Amino acid sequence: MADKGNDPAVIWQAMIGEMEKGFNSFGNQLMSSPEFSKVMNQAGGAAAGAQKQLGELMEKYLLAMNLPSRAQLVGMAERLQSMENQLNEIKTLLQQVHHNSLAPDDGHGASPRPPRTRRPPSEGDSK
């Protein structure tokens, strides 16, 4: 086996470790400077401005193509969700009314009476 002092893998690992420490130190010093903060602020502002312009351009393009924009689709989805919620509430109320109409009103616990199916005799019938 090779000696640990002369082993190329150990030397390589030590060199990489020292390089990482140096890069970390340099990065920490760089990020702590006010100039770095100023440059990063400007870059963030430029990116936000470009994103806003791209969004406006896309909206104009979609309008020209007679297609809905993302904001319009989100609005439609919200309205549909609201309608679905209202329909579910109506459905629940109808089920409650139907359930309550099947319950006996006299409070004696009697079973509900069957529906009337016989018709009264017509004028020509005599019994």
C-alpha positions as CSV (number, residue, x, y, z in Angstrom):
1,M,0.0,0.0,0.0
2,A,1.1,3.5,-0.7
3,D,2.1,5.8,2.2
4,K,-0.7,8.3,3.1
5,G,1.7,11.2,2.7
6,N,2.5,10.2,-0.9
7,D,-0.9,8.8,-1.9
8,P,-2.2,10.9,-4.8
9,A,-5.9,10.5,-3.8
10,V,-5.1,11.9,-0.3
11,I,-3.1,14.8,-1.8
12,W,-6.0,15.5,-4.3
13,Q,-8.6,15.5,-1.5
14,A,-6.5,17.9,0.6
15,M,-6.0,20.2,-2.4
16,I,-9.7,20.2,-3.2
17,G,-10.5,20.9,0.5
18,E,-8.2,23.9,0.6
19,M,-9.6,25.2,-2.7
20,E,-13.1,25.0,-1.2
21,K,-12.1,26.9,1.9
22,G,-10.5,29.6,-0.3
23,F,-13.6,29.9,-2.5
24,N,-15.9,30.1,0.5
25,S,-13.7,32.8,2.1
26,F,-13.6,34.8,-1.1
27,G,-17.4,34.4,-1.6
28,N,-18.2,35.5,1.9
29,Q,-16.0,38.6,1.6
30,L,-17.5,39.4,-1.8
31,M,-21.1,39.0,-0.5
32,S,-20.5,41.1,2.5
33,S,-19.4,44.1,0.5
34,P,-21.9,46.9,-0.2
35,E,-21.0,47.0,-3.9
36,F,-22.1,43.4,-4.3
37,S,-25.4,44.1,-2.7
38,K,-25.9,47.1,-5.0
39,V,-25.1,45.1,-8.1
40,M,-27.4,42.3,-7.0
41,N,-30.2,44.8,-6.3
42,Q,-29.8,46.3,-9.8
43,A,-29.7,42.9,-11.4
44,G,-32.9,41.9,-9.6
45,G,-34.6,45.1,-10.6
46,A,-33.6,44.6,-14.2
47,A,-34.9,41.0,-14.2
48,A,-38.2,42.1,-12.6
49,G,-38.6,44.8,-15.3
50,A,-37.8,42.4,-18.1
51,Q,-40.4,39.9,-16.7
52,K,-43.0,42.6,-16.5
53,Q,-42.4,43.7,-20.1
54,L,-42.5,40.1,-21.2
55,G,-45.8,39.6,-19.5
56,E,-47.3,42.7,-21.1
57,L,-46.0,41.6,-24.5
58,M,-47.5,38.1,-24.0
59,E,-50.8,39.6,-23.1
60,K,-50.8,41.8,-26.2
61,Y,-49.9,38.8,-28.3
62,L,-52.7,36.7,-26.8
63,L,-55.1,39.5,-27.4
64,A,-54.1,39.8,-31.0
65,M,-54.6,36.0,-31.4
66,N,-58.0,36.3,-29.7
67,L,-56.9,34.0,-26.9
68,P,-57.5,34.5,-23.1
69,S,-54.6,35.7,-21.0
70,R,-53.5,33.9,-17.8
71,A,-55.3,36.5,-15.7
72,Q,-58.5,35.9,-17.6
73,L,-58.2,32.2,-17.3
74,V,-57.6,32.5,-13.5
75,G,-60.7,34.8,-13.3
76,M,-62.8,32.3,-15.1
77,A,-61.6,29.4,-13.0
78,E,-62.4,31.4,-9.8
79,R,-65.9,32.1,-11.1
80,L,-66.5,28.5,-12.0
81,Q,-65.3,27.4,-8.6
82,S,-67.8,29.9,-7.0
83,M,-70.6,28.5,-9.2
84,E,-69.7,24.9,-8.2
85,N,-69.8,25.9,-4.5
86,Q,-73.2,27.5,-4.9
87,L,-74.5,24.5,-6.8
88,N,-73.2,22.2,-4.0
89,E,-75.0,24.4,-1.4
90,I,-78.2,24.2,-3.4
91,K,-77.9,20.5,-3.7
92,T,-77.4,20.1,0.0
93,L,-80.4,22.3,0.7
94,L,-82.6,20.3,-1.7
95,Q,-81.5,17.0,-0.1
96,Q,-82.4,18.4,3.3
97,V,-85.8,19.6,2.1
98,H,-86.4,16.2,0.5
99,H,-85.4,14.3,3.6
100,N,-87.6,16.6,5.8
101,S,-90.6,16.1,3.5
102,L,-90.3,12.3,4.0
103,A,-90.4,12.6,7.8
104,P,-93.8,12.3,9.4
105,D,-95.3,15.6,10.6
106,D,-97.5,14.2,13.3
107,G,-94.5,13.1,15.5
108,H,-96.0,9.7,16.2
109,G,-93.2,7.9,14.4
110,A,-95.6,6.3,11.9
111,S,-94.3,5.1,8.6
112,P,-95.0,7.5,5.7
113,R,-98.3,6.8,3.9
114,P,-98.0,5.5,0.3
115,P,-98.9,8.0,-2.4
116,R,-102.5,8.1,-3.6
117,T,-102.9,6.3,-6.9
118,R,-106.7,5.8,-7.1
119,R,-108.6,8.3,-9.0
120,P,-112.2,9.3,-8.1
121,P,-114.9,7.8,-10.3
122,S,-115.7,9.7,-13.4
123,E,-119.3,11.1,-13.9
124,G,-120.3,8.2,-16.1
125,D,-119.4,5.5,-13.6
126,S,-121.9,4.4,-11.0
127,K,-121.4,2.0,-8.2
